[in-house]
Amino acid sequence: MDWMIILPVLIPFCGALYLLFCGRRFTKPAMRICTVSFVLAAGLMTLALILKDTTEWTAFELMPKLPLYFRVDGIAKLFAGLTASMWLVSTVFSFKYMDHQEKEYRYQMFSMLALGALLGVCFSGNLITTYLFYELMTLATFPIVMHEQTKEAISAGMTYLFYSVAGAFLGLVGIFFLYANADEAVRPGGILGYIPGGFLKADASKEVLLPVVFLMLLGFACKAGMFPLHGWLPKAHPVAPAPASALLSGNITKMGVLFILRVLFYSVGADFIKGTWVQTVLLTLSVITVFLGSLLAYREKIFKKRLAYSTVSQVSYCLTGIFLLSETALVGALLHVVFHSIIKNLLFLCAGAVIVRTGRTRIDELTGIGRKMPVTMWCFTIAGLALVGIPPMNAFVSKWYLATGALSAGVPVFSYLAPVVLLLSALLTAGYLLTVSAAAFFGHEGAKDTKNCEKSGLLLVPLVILAVACVMFGILPNGLTNFITECLTGLL
């Protein structure tokens, strides 16, 4: 029954095809029931795989010694469970958000196609399988960015496509080199799959491969929004529907993080770049991104664009933890993958609720909005406190691991520079998020109109669920922390 590993991928693909051929004929309620059924089914199949032991399955050979190969390990379980759960929450929210949007079936169709592609990335067992689903993810998500079909949306969608394809091309060139330098002896069952510690030959030339690995990691960091390939994020988020922005920020950027993990720890091995110029340059870029993203977010006046710049900064927290090559920092990086996904989905869905109910899109228009939308803005405030890293919120835990991991990593300069930059970024985060909450609840402009406009449970329930998760993972983080620690066995 190992072939069942493909079901979480196939189920949303089938749902997308069903909507493609039948979506135009559905009423909105029928289309939504169909959508949530397929998304829920994919989530339940993902849960079933998470509860199983490690399993693998080879579908077929694309070419000799290059099969379409799937494998479930701890890292796959972590990212797939996060993806499936956040997708379900965002899908439920999207029903009310899309009430007055045209061609909702098209949005849901591409959303399900993207879900299948992301789960394919998560459950891939070798580089070529991951790459195929990674590219499919790009092709499935750029139409979502362009959903509203305005001039700005089309421009943003094409920018996103250009950045993503260019970054993936750098990765593909690297895959050629890695396969050419693979050790035949480490192939499990004849398949060159992911192996903790990597699969390169002992005599592989560092002079040749280090530049290749650098460009490869830089290319996949594009999807994670790392400087200097971060430009698509602030352009795509403001024009995409809010549920799509939530998934772009909270989950799709994490596929770049996942691919970097697979290359660095399961293909070349951490020791291959440890102490080299590659580690130094990657740490430099990620630390710059942490500070630059926070600074740009602090200066930005458009609501969703501010959150986009925040994503640029916060995802590079994860990359910094990875590039430090320290077990404690790596635990912090994976914790932040989970916690940032929850927080940023919540922030963008709060922004979407404000936009759909009031039409306000700028920061200076949010003064007094807490009187009209108290639940939404309280959820926004909880997310803001969490992203700053104030206990007992979830991101306090991940940032603690990142800071202590950096101090114990023994990397010259960065062992001290990284915690300082994380602290400065946290202060800027408080400046660009908590000031919004303060103005929303205590500002006087617009105070005359205090009529509550929160009327839909489809908008509020997802927000409350995510807000509760922000607090619960902060109070009870040990289960997730222990699971992540176990996943990292043998990597460093």
Stockholm file with secondary structure:
# STOCKHOLM 1.0

chainA/1-492         MDWMIILPVLIPFCGALYLLFCGRRFTKPAMRICTVSFVLAAGLMTLALILKDTTEWTAFELMPKLPLYFRVDGIAKLFAGLTASMWLVSTVFSFKYMDHQEKEYRYQMFSMLALGALLGVCFSGNLITTYLFYELMTLATFPIVMHEQTKEAISAGMTYLFYSVAGAFLGLVGIFFLYANADEAVRPGGILGYIPGGFLKADASKEVLLPVVFLMLLGFACKAGMFPLHGWLPKAHPVAPAPASALLSGNITKMGVLFILRVLFYSVGADFIKGTWVQTVLLTLSVITVFLGSLLAYREKIFKKRLAYSTVSQVSYCLTGIFLLSETALVGALLHVVFHSIIKNLLFLCAGAVIVRTGRTRIDELTGIGRKMPVTMWCFTIAGLALVGIPPMNAFVSKWYLATGALSAGVPVFSYLAPVVLLLSALLTAGYLLTVSAAAFFGHEGAKDTKNCEKSGLLLVPLVILAVACVMFGILPNGLTNFITECLTGLL
#=GR chainA/1-492 SS CGGGGGHHHHHHHHHHHHHHHHGGGSCHHHHHHHHHHHHHHHHHHHHHHHHSCCEEEEEEEEETTEEEEEEECHHHHHHHHHHHHHHHHHHHHHHHHTTTCSCHHHHHHHHHHHHHHHHHHHHBCSHHHHHHHHHHHHHHHHHHHTTTCCHHHHHHHHHHHHHHHHHHHHHHHHHHHHHHTBCGGGCGGGCCCCCTTCCBCTTCCHHHHHHHHHHHHHHHHTTTTCTTSCTHHHHHTTTSCHHHHHHIIIIIHHHHHHHHHHHIIIIICHHHHTTSHHHHHHHHHHHHHHHHHHHHHHHCCBHHHHHHHHHHHHHHHHHHHHHTTCHHHHHHHHHHHHHHHHHHHHHHHHHHHHHHHHCCCBGGGCTTHHHHCHHHHHHHHHHHHHHHTCTTSHHHHHHHHHHHHHHHHCCTTHHHHHHHHHHHHHHHHIIIIIHHHHHHHHCCTTTTCCCCCCCCHHHHHHHHHHHHHHHHHHHSCHHHHHHHHHHTTTTC
#=GC SS_cons         CGGGGGHHHHHHHHHHHHHHHHGGGSCHHHHHHHHHHHHHHHHHHHHHHHHSCCEEEEEEEEETTEEEEEEECHHHHHHHHHHHHHHHHHHHHHHHHTTTCSCHHHHHHHHHHHHHHHHHHHHBCSHHHHHHHHHHHHHHHHHHHTTTCCHHHHHHHHHHHHHHHHHHHHHHHHHHHHHHTBCGGGCGGGCCCCCTTCCBCTTCCHHHHHHHHHHHHHHHHTTTTCTTSCTHHHHHTTTSCHHHHHHIIIIIHHHHHHHHHHHIIIIICHHHHTTSHHHHHHHHHHHHHHHHHHHHHHHCCBHHHHHHHHHHHHHHHHHHHHHTTCHHHHHHHHHHHHHHHHHHHHHHHHHHHHHHHHCCCBGGGCTTHHHHCHHHHHHHHHHHHHHHTCTTSHHHHHHHHHHHHHHHHCCTTHHHHHHHHHHHHHHHHIIIIIHHHHHHHHCCTTTTCCCCCCCCHHHHHHHHHHHHHHHHHHHSCHHHHHHHHHHTTTTC
//
